[in-house]
């Protein structure tokens, strides 16, 4: 999985202001010292618990190191043998597997996916145009991430991947295949299924046989593999000191792999020569696939997709005409960055428990810069600034651009005044002579773009300076202007009546992170013609509208509502949720029980009058319960922490989950 939204949200302004306040630390010389400093800064910026790094050069790991602690409470050293989840860097293993099969003549990149997966179908006839290449360059048009019960704790269940075709069968596309590249997790889970269908092997087995074993990568694993989970760097929820169980993703080809930094760096080294793939395949993966569809003219950004790669022109190396390939990955708990310089035989991996992949990628870049300097190659790391422009009077016709703007996860009001002030959220920018609006610091600019597809976008460009980690340039569409969508009064009234409602998830597995880490709920917010960022179609259905390349248009969440037995339900992205207002209060007497019904759905209760009472729960095998406070924060969880007792909070909820027929015995007493 991949979540870099901290660099593609409403605006980069808040980051520009906050990140530059962090201290750079002492300037250290030498490759090892530079690597240690970069790792330390990645840990500080991302507030990670630990960071591990490794540098590969010309066939061997030449440098390793780590910062932070293995655990917040255990007296155990952080070593090079500690494992981390690599998150979406797993997509590169999937890409390599596809390319291996293509080289063998078992598949062709430009052949429709349905050729290899005859059961693949969607509620959108355009699905037949989706090719294997489009899965790897994020241009398939798939809605995004179908992860229900796919991100788990201590559970190698692969149902999320096994049922993907069934779930896709009811989905539509967000765009015609090939129209533009927008980050898409489901594309790589679908590619995983293609690998299995074409190879006739389980995905894990094929990757092991075709990639890991020939390369001698013995410290790379999948969920369910026989390794000691204590080798995984400990992870935590917030500032607490209770370690979380092993994170297990049921979509291995999208984000489920574990590795040491050394093994990941060595894997990256496979893209520096022809040990794994032919040069033609390596060149194809590094080609600018993003340029085949809608994309900003200015491509100075962290996202510039190849096949699998997040960027095939990673900065600052691109400023010196050095080809740098990058892939990052973020799960809930682990974060990774892999940067490869093919022409120089260099690969660097930085992994962390907690943190942010972007900082890890930038730390890897600093290590590689130091490695190149050691070899006599200089990388231009000079800070950049926006093109010169002066304050100017704003043309009156630009006032028409005011209105609602949305990404696939956010909607905001953009205001314009005659004096040339653009206000977006808490950010105010002034009009300049080149047609842009800029912040006071002069390191962020936005502009309205009328694209060929008839949509209006808000494009932003910025340079963020992170002392010690370098510069992060940005150039991307971040919002799309919402067109007026007049709907009948009765339809609008139906959505207005749901404004502020909360819907609780019913179909996550008891081992799900979504259930354990925080209240798994969806909220609705109505606007004229829209439900937040979705366009209202009728009284019970709203669909995504964000056709934005890069990151801002990822993960559509079409919403369909229906009523059954007097309770309203919402369906979105594979999740089924119920109106929280229909949840009953738990029985406050001395003894009671809760039984999972035949549908297998989560049983929800409000704490109600039982708040303040002490509850003891007898948890059956194959089930779990979780308690949330009035803010939706987890205060007790049997599967996550082994809790069997808790004092119920005011205004909270209790969830019981497991297989049909499981009974939870409840004992309640005054505190």
C-alpha positions in Angstrom: 0.0 0.0 0.0 1.0 3.6 -0.5 0.0 6.7 1.4 2.0 9.8 0.6 -0.9 12.1 1.2 1.1 14.3 3.6 2.7 15.7 0.4 -0.4 15.9 -1.8 -3.2 17.2 0.4 -5.0 20.6 0.4 -1.7 22.4 0.1 1.9 21.9 1.0 2.0 25.2 2.9 1.7 23.7 6.4 4.5 21.3 5.7 6.7 24.1 4.3 6.2 26.0 7.5 6.6 23.1 10.0 9.4 20.9 8.5 11.9 23.7 8.2 11.7 24.3 11.9 13.3 20.9 12.7 17.1 21.0 13.5 19.4 19.5 11.0 21.8 18.2 13.6 25.6 18.1 13.4 27.1 17.9 9.9 29.1 14.7 9.7 31.6 13.6 7.1 32.3 10.2 5.7 29.9 7.6 4.2 29.0 5.8 7.4 28.6 9.0 9.4 26.4 10.5 6.6 24.3 7.4 6.5 23.8 7.5 10.3 22.9 11.2 10.2 20.3 10.6 7.4 18.7 7.7 9.2 18.5 9.7 12.4 16.8 12.6 10.7 14.4 10.3 8.9 13.5 8.9 12.3 13.1 12.3 13.8 11.0 13.8 11.0 8.7 10.8 10.8 8.7 10.3 14.6 9.6 6.6 14.0 10.6 4.2 16.7 13.5 2.7 14.7 15.2 3.0 11.3 17.3 0.4 9.5 19.3 1.0 6.4 21.6 -0.8 3.9 23.7 0.2 0.9 24.4 -2.2 -1.9 27.1 -1.6 -4.5 28.2 -3.7 -7.4 27.0 -7.0 -6.0 27.5 -6.6 -2.3 26.1 -4.9 0.8 28.9 -2.4 1.7 27.2 -0.5 4.6 24.4 -1.2 7.1 23.2 0.6 10.2 20.2 1.4 12.4 18.9 4.1 14.7 16.3 4.0 17.5 15.1 1.0 19.5 13.8 -2.4 18.7 11.1 -2.0 21.4 9.9 0.7 23.8 10.0 -1.7 26.8 12.2 -4.7 25.9 15.9 -4.9 26.5 16.8 -6.1 23.0 19.3 -4.7 20.6 18.2 -3.4 17.2 20.4 -5.3 14.7 20.7 -5.8 10.9 18.7 -9.0 11.3 15.6 -7.3 12.4 12.7 -7.5 9.9 10.3 -4.8 8.7 7.3 -4.7 6.5 8.3 -3.1 3.2 4.7 -2.1 2.4 4.2 -1.1 -1.2 7.8 -1.8 -2.1 6.2 -5.3 -2.5 4.8 -4.0 -5.8 8.3 -4.2 -7.3 8.5 -7.9 -6.6 5.2 -8.3 -8.3 6.4 -6.2 -11.3 9.6 -8.3 -11.5 7.5 -11.5 -11.5 5.3 -10.2 -14.3 8.4 -9.2 -16.3 9.9 -12.6 -15.8 6.8 -14.2 -17.2 6.8 -11.8 -20.1 10.4 -12.6 -20.9 9.4 -16.3 -20.9 6.6 -15.6 -23.4 4.0 -16.6 -20.9 2.2 -13.3 -21.0 2.4 -10.0 -22.9 2.2 -6.6 -21.2 -0.3 -5.2 -23.7 -2.7 -8.1 -23.7 -6.0 -7.6 -21.8 -6.0 -9.0 -18.3 -9.2 -10.9 -19.0 -7.2 -13.1 -21.4 -5.3 -14.5 -18.4 -8.1 -14.2 -15.9 -11.3 -15.3 -17.7 -13.4 -14.8 -14.5 -12.4 -11.1 -14.3 -15.4 -8.9 -15.0 -16.8 -5.6 -13.9 -20.0 -3.6 -14.0 -18.3 -1.4 -16.7 -17.8 -2.8 -20.2 -14.5 -0.8 -20.5 -12.9 -3.3 -18.1 -12.1 -5.5 -21.2 -9.6 -2.9 -22.3 -7.4 -3.1 -19.1 -4.0 -4.6 -20.0 -1.3 -6.1 -17.8 0.8 -3.0 -18.4 -2.0 -0.8 -17.1 -1.9 -2.7 -13.8 1.8 -1.9 -13.4 1.7 1.8 -14.4 -1.5 2.6 -12.4 -3.6 3.5 -15.4 -6.1 0.7 -15.3 -9.0 3.0 -14.2 -9.8 0.7 -11.2 -11.3 2.5 -8.3 -8.4 1.9 -6.0 -8.1 -0.2 -2.8 -10.4 -3.1 -2.0 -8.9 -4.0 1.4 -11.8 -5.2 3.5 -10.3 -7.7 6.0 -7.0 -7.4 4.1 -4.9 -5.6 6.7 -4.7 -7.9 9.7 -2.9 -8.7 12.9 -1.2 -12.0 13.4 -3.4 -13.7 10.7 -2.0 -14.8 7.3 -5.5 -15.0 5.8 -5.4 -14.1 2.1 -9.2 -13.8 1.6 -8.7 -10.2 0.5 -6.7 -11.3 -2.6 -8.7 -14.5 -3.2 -12.0 -12.6 -3.3 -10.8 -9.6 -5.3 -12.4 -10.7 -8.6 -15.8 -11.2 -6.9 -15.6 -7.7 -5.4 -14.4 -6.1 -8.6 -17.4 -7.6 -10.4 -19.8 -5.1 -8.9 -17.5 -2.1 -9.4 -17.2 0.5 -12.2 -14.1 2.3 -13.4 -13.1 5.8 -12.5 -11.7 6.4 -16.0 -11.2 4.7 -19.3 -8.2 2.4 -19.1 -5.0 4.2 -20.1 -6.5 7.7 -19.6 -4.1 8.6 -16.8 -2.0 7.1 -14.0 -3.4 7.4 -10.5 -2.0 5.3 -7.6 -4.0 2.0 -7.5 -3.4 -0.8 -5.0 -6.0 -3.2 -6.6 -4.1 -3.1 -9.8 -1.2 -4.9 -8.2 -3.4 -7.4 -6.4 -4.9 -8.2 -9.8 -1.3 -8.5 -11.2 -0.6 -11.0 -8.3 -3.6 -13.1 -9.6 -2.2 -12.9 -13.1 1.1 -14.2 -11.9 -0.6 -17.1 -10.3 -2.8 -17.9 -13.3 0.0 -17.7 -15.8 2.7 -19.5 -13.7 0.3 -22.1 -12.3 1.9 -21.5 -8.9 1.0 -19.7 -5.7 2.3 -16.1 -5.9 4.6 -16.5 -2.9 6.1 -19.7 -4.3 6.7 -18.2 -7.7 8.4 -15.1 -6.3 10.5 -17.4 -4.0 11.5 -19.7 -6.9 12.0 -17.1 -9.7 13.4 -14.2 -7.7 14.4 -14.7 -4.1 16.3 -18.0 -4.4 18.3 -17.2 -7.5 19.4 -13.9 -5.9 20.2 -15.5 -2.5 17.7 -13.3 -0.7 17.2 -15.4 2.4 15.8 -12.6 4.7 12.6 -11.8 2.6 9.4 -13.3 3.8 5.6 -13.4 3.3 2.9 -13.6 6.0 2.5 -17.2 7.0 6.2 -18.0 6.2 8.0 -19.9 9.1 10.0 -17.1 10.7 10.2 -15.9 14.3 7.8 -12.9 14.5 10.0 -11.6 17.3 12.4 -10.7 14.5 10.0 -7.9 13.4 10.7 -4.5 14.8 8.1 -3.7 17.4 5.2 -1.4 16.5 2.8 0.6 18.6 -0.5 2.5 18.7 0.2 6.2 19.3 2.4 6.9 22.3 1.4 3.8 24.2 4.0 1.1 25.2 1.9 -2.0 24.5 3.5 -3.6 21.4 1.2 -4.6 18.6 1.0 -8.1 17.1 2.6 -9.0 13.8 1.1 -6.9 11.0 -0.1 -9.3 8.2 -1.4 -8.1 4.9 -3.5 -10.5 2.8 -2.6 -8.8 -0.4 1.0 -9.9 -0.7 1.8 -8.5 -4.1 0.5 -5.1 -3.1 2.1 -4.6 0.3 2.6 -7.8 2.3 6.3 -8.6 2.2 8.8 -8.4 5.1 12.6 -8.0 4.6 15.7 -6.7 6.2 17.1 -3.5 4.7 20.1 -5.5 3.4 17.8 -8.0 1.6 15.7 -5.1 0.2 18.8 -3.2 -1.0 20.2 -6.3 -2.6 16.8 -6.8 -4.3 17.1 -3.2 -5.6 20.5 -4.2 -6.9 18.9 -6.7 -9.3 17.7 -3.7 -11.3 21.3 -2.6 -11.9 22.2 -5.4 -14.2 20.8 -8.4 -16.0 21.0 -11.1 -13.3 17.3 -11.1 -12.9 15.8 -9.4 -16.0 17.0 -8.6 -19.5 18.0 -5.1 -20.2 15.0 -4.6 -22.4 12.8 -5.3 -19.5 14.7 -3.0 -17.2 14.5 -0.2 -19.7 10.8 -0.8 -20.1 10.2 -0.6 -16.3 12.2 2.7 -16.2 10.4 4.3 -19.1 8.1 7.3 -18.3 4.8 5.5 -18.3 3.0 8.4 -16.6 3.4 10.5 -19.8 1.0 8.3 -21.7 -2.1 10.1 -20.3 -3.3 13.1 -18.5 -0.4 14.6 -16.5 0.8 18.2 -15.6 3.2 19.7 -18.1 5.7 20.4 -15.2 6.9 16.9 -14.0 9.2 18.1 -11.3 7.5 15.9 -8.7 8.0 12.9 -6.4 5.6 10.9 -8.6 6.6 10.0 -12.2 5.4 6.4 -12.7 7.3 3.7 -14.6 6.3 0.1 -14.4 6.1 -0.5 -10.7 8.3 2.4 -9.8 6.8 5.5 -8.1 9.3 7.6 -10.0 11.7 7.0 -12.8 13.2 10.5 -12.4 13.8 10.9 -8.7 15.2 14.1 -7.4 17.8 15.5 -6.7 19.5 13.0 -9.0 17.5 14.1 -12.0 19.0 17.6 -11.7 22.4 16.0 -12.5 21.1 13.8 -15.3 21.5 10.7 -13.1 18.7 8.2 -13.5 17.3 7.3 -10.1 14.4 4.9 -9.6 12.4 5.0 -6.4 9.6 3.0 -4.7 8.2 3.7 -1.4 5.8 1.8 0.9 3.6 2.6 3.9 1.5 0.2 5.8 -0.2 1.3 9.0 2.9 0.4 11.0 5.9 0.0 8.7 7.4 2.3 6.1 10.1 1.7 3.5 12.0 3.5 0.8 14.1 1.9 -2.0 16.2 4.1 -4.3 18.3 2.6 -7.2 20.9 4.2 -9.4 21.2 1.6 -12.2 24.1 3.2 -14.1 26.2 3.4 -11.0 25.5 0.0 -9.6 24.0 1.4 -6.3 20.9 0.6 -4.3 19.9 1.9 -0.9 17.0 0.7 1.3 15.7 2.5 4.4 13.0 0.8 6.6 11.3 2.0 9.7 8.8 1.1 12.4 6.6 4.2 12.5 7.6 7.1 10.3 6.9 8.1 6.7 8.2 6.5 3.5 9.0 9.8 1.9 11.6 10.6 4.7 13.1 7.1 4.3 13.4 7.7 0.5 15.1 11.0 1.1 17.4 9.5 3.7 18.3 6.8 1.1 19.1 9.6 -1.4 21.4 11.2 1.1 23.3 7.9 1.6 23.6 7.5 -2.2 24.8 11.1 -2.7 27.5 10.4 -0.2 28.4 7.1 -2.0 28.6 8.9 -5.3 30.8 11.6 -3.8 33.2 8.8 -2.6 33.4 7.7 -6.2 34.0 11.2 -7.5 30.5 11.9 -8.9 28.9 15.1 -7.6 25.1 15.5 -7.3 23.6 18.9 -7.6 21.9 19.5 -4.3 21.4 23.2 -4.6 18.1 24.5 -3.3 15.6 25.6 -5.9 13.1 28.4 -6.0 9.9 29.1 -7.9 10.2 31.2 -11.2 10.3 34.9 -10.5 7.0 36.8 -10.5 5.7 39.9 -8.9 2.4 40.7 -7.2 -0.1 41.9 -9.7 -3.8 42.8 -10.2 -5.9 39.7 -10.7 -8.0 39.6 -13.9 -11.7 39.8 -13.0 -12.5 36.6 -15.0 -10.6 34.5 -12.6 -13.3 35.0 -10.0 -15.3 32.4 -11.8 -12.8 29.7 -10.5 -14.1 30.1 -7.0 -16.2 27.2 -5.7 -16.0 23.7 -4.4 -12.9 21.6 -5.2 -12.4 17.9 -4.4 -9.9 15.1 -4.4 -10.9 11.5 -4.0 -10.8 12.0 -0.2 -11.4 15.6 0.5 -13.7 18.5 -0.5 -12.9 22.1 0.2 -14.2 25.6 -0.6 -11.9 27.8 -2.6 -12.6 31.5 -2.3 -11.3 34.3 -4.5 -11.6 38.0 -3.9 -11.2 40.9 -6.3 -7.9 42.0 -4.7 -6.3 38.8 -5.9 -6.5 36.7 -2.7 -7.1 32.9 -3.0 -8.2 31.2 0.2 -8.1 27.5 0.5 -8.7 26.2 4.0 -6.4 28.2 6.3 -4.0 29.1 3.4 -4.2 32.5 1.8 -2.2 33.1 -1.5 -1.8 36.3 -3.6 -2.1 36.6 -7.4 1.2 37.2 -9.3 2.2 38.4 -12.8 2.7 34.9 -14.2 -0.9 33.9 -13.4 -0.1 32.0 -10.3 -1.2 32.5 -6.7 1.7 32.3 -4.1 2.2 32.1 -0.4 4.0 34.8 1.5 7.2 32.7 1.9 7.4 32.4 -1.9 8.0 28.6 -2.0 4.5 27.5 -3.0 2.4 28.4 -6.0 -0.9 27.3 -7.4 -2.6 27.8 -10.8 -5.9 26.9 -12.4 -5.5 24.5 -15.4 -8.2 23.8 -17.9 -7.3 20.3 -19.1 -8.2 18.6 -22.4 -10.7 16.3 -20.7 -12.9 19.4 -19.9 -12.0 19.4 -16.2 -10.6 22.3 -14.2 -7.7 21.5 -11.8 -5.8 23.3 -9.1 -2.2 22.6 -9.8 0.4 23.3 -7.2 4.2 23.6 -7.3 6.5 23.8 -4.3 9.9 23.1 -2.9 10.1 21.8 0.6 13.5 22.0 2.4 14.1 19.4 5.0 17.5 20.3 6.7 19.8 17.3 6.5 17.5 15.3 4.1 17.5 17.7 1.2 14.8 19.1 -1.0 11.4 17.7 -2.0 10.0 19.2 -5.2 6.3 19.0 -6.0 4.3 19.6 -9.1 0.8 18.0 -9.2 -2.9 18.4 -9.6 -4.3 18.4 -6.1 -8.0 19.3 -6.6 -10.6 19.2 -9.3 -13.4 21.8 -9.5 -16.8 20.3 -8.8 -19.3 21.1 -11.5 -22.8 22.1 -10.5 -24.9 18.9 -10.0 -28.5 20.0 -9.5 -30.7 17.2 -8.1 -34.4 17.0 -7.3 -35.3 18.6 -4.0 -36.4 15.2 -2.5 -33.0 13.7 -3.4 -31.1 16.5 -1.8 -33.3 16.3 1.3 -32.5 12.6 1.6 -28.8 13.2 1.7 -29.1 16.3 4.0 -30.9 14.1 6.5 -27.8 11.9 6.7 -25.5 14.8 7.2 -23.2 14.0 10.2 -24.4 10.4 10.5 -21.9 7.8 11.5 -22.0 4.3 10.0 -20.2 1.4 11.7 -18.4 -1.3 9.7 -20.0 -4.8 9.9 -17.8 -7.0 7.7 -14.2 -6.7 8.9 -12.6 -9.8 10.3 -12.0 -10.0 14.1 -8.2 -9.8 13.4 -8.5 -6.7 11.2 -6.4 -3.7 11.9 -9.3 -1.5 10.9 -11.3 -3.0 13.8 -8.5 -2.9 16.3 -6.8 0.5 15.8 -9.7 2.9 15.9 -13.5 2.9 15.5 -14.1 1.5 11.9 -16.7 4.0 10.8 -17.7 6.2 7.9 -19.3 9.6 8.2 -21.5 11.4 5.7 -21.5 15.1 4.9 -23.9 16.5 2.4 -23.4 19.5 0.1 -25.5 20.8 -2.8 -25.5 18.0 -5.3 -22.7 16.2 -3.5 -22.0 13.8 -0.6 -18.6 15.3 0.4 -16.4 14.4 -2.6 -19.0 12.1 -4.3 -21.6 13.3 -6.8 -25.1 12.5 -5.8 -26.9 10.3 -8.4 -30.1 9.5 -6.6 -31.5 9.3 -3.1 -29.3 6.3 -2.2 -26.3 6.4 -4.4 -23.3 8.8 -4.8 -20.3 8.2 -7.0 -16.7 9.5 -7.2 -15.9 12.3 -9.5 -12.1 12.9 -9.0 -10.3 12.1 -12.2 -6.9 13.4 -11.0 -3.6 11.7 -11.9 -0.9 11.0 -9.4 -2.1 10.6 -5.8 -5.0 13.0 -5.3 -7.5 10.9 -7.3 -6.8 7.6 -5.7 -9.3 5.3 -3.9 -12.7 6.3 -5.0 -15.4 5.5 -2.5 -18.8 5.2 -4.2 -21.5 5.0 -1.6 -24.8 3.1 -1.8 -27.3 3.1 1.0 -30.3 0.8 1.6 -32.7 0.1 4.4 -33.5 -3.3 5.9 -35.7 -4.0 9.0 -35.8 -0.3 9.8 -32.0 0.1 9.8 -30.0 2.0 7.2 -26.9 0.5 5.8 -24.1 1.9 3.7 -21.8 0.1 1.2 -18.5 1.5 0.1 -15.2 0.0 -1.2 -16.2 -3.5 -0.2 -17.3 -2.4 3.3 -20.8 -2.8 4.7 -21.7 -0.4 7.5 -24.8 0.2 9.6 -26.2 3.5 11.0 -24.7 3.9 14.4 -28.0 5.4 15.7 -29.5 1.9 15.4 -26.9 0.3 17.7 -28.4 -0.9 21.0 -26.9 -0.2 24.5 -25.2 -3.2 26.1 -27.1 -4.9 28.9 -25.9 -3.3 32.1 -26.9 -6.3 34.4 -24.6 -8.7 36.2 -24.3 -11.2 33.4 -25.1 -11.4 29.6 -23.7 -12.7 26.4 -23.3 -11.7 22.7 -23.6 -14.2 19.9 -22.3 -13.7 16.3 -25.3 -14.3 14.0 -25.4 -16.5 10.9 -24.4 -13.5 8.6 -21.0 -13.3 10.5 -21.3 -9.5 10.9 -19.8 -7.6 13.8 -22.2 -7.2 16.8 -22.1 -3.6 18.0 -23.2 -2.1 21.3 -23.1 1.4 22.9 -21.7 1.6 26.4 -24.9 3.4 27.5 -25.7 3.2 31.1 -23.0 0.5 31.6 -20.3 3.2 31.2 -18.1 3.2 34.3 -18.7 -0.5 35.0 -16.0 -3.1 34.9 -16.5 -5.8 32.2 -14.9 -9.2 32.0 -15.3 -11.0 28.7 -14.8 -14.7 28.0 -13.4 -14.6 24.5 -14.0 -17.8 22.4 -11.3 -19.0 20.0 -11.5 -17.4 16.6 -13.1 -14.2 17.9 -12.3 -10.9 19.5 -13.8 -7.9 21.1 -12.8 -4.2 21.0 -13.9 -1.2 23.2 -13.7 2.4 22.0 -14.1 5.6 23.9 -16.3 8.5 22.9 -13.7 9.8 20.5 -13.4 6.5 18.7 -10.1 5.6 20.2 -9.3 2.0 21.1 -9.1 1.4 24.9 -9.1 -2.4 25.0 -8.8 -5.1 22.3 -8.6 -8.8 22.9 -6.9 -9.8 19.6 -4.5 -6.9 19.6 -3.4 -6.8 23.2 -5.0 -9.9 24.8 -7.4 -7.8 26.9 -10.2 -9.7 28.6 -11.4 -6.9 31.0 -12.0 -3.2 30.8 -13.9 -0.3 32.4 -16.4 0.9 29.9 -16.0 4.5 28.8 -18.7 7.2 28.5 -20.2 7.5 25.1 -18.2 4.5 23.7 -18.9 1.4 21.7 -18.2 -2.3 22.0 -17.6 -4.6 19.0 -17.7 -8.4 19.1 -16.4 -10.2 16.0 -15.8 -13.7 14.9 -17.3 -16.7 13.1 -21.1 -17.3 13.1 -22.3 -18.9 16.3 -19.4 -17.7 18.5 -20.7 -16.6 21.9 -19.0 -14.1 24.2 -19.8 -14.4 27.8 -19.9 -11.1 29.6 -19.6 -10.4 33.3 -20.3 -6.9 34.5 -19.8 -5.3 37.9 -19.4 -1.9 39.5 -15.9 -0.6 39.4 
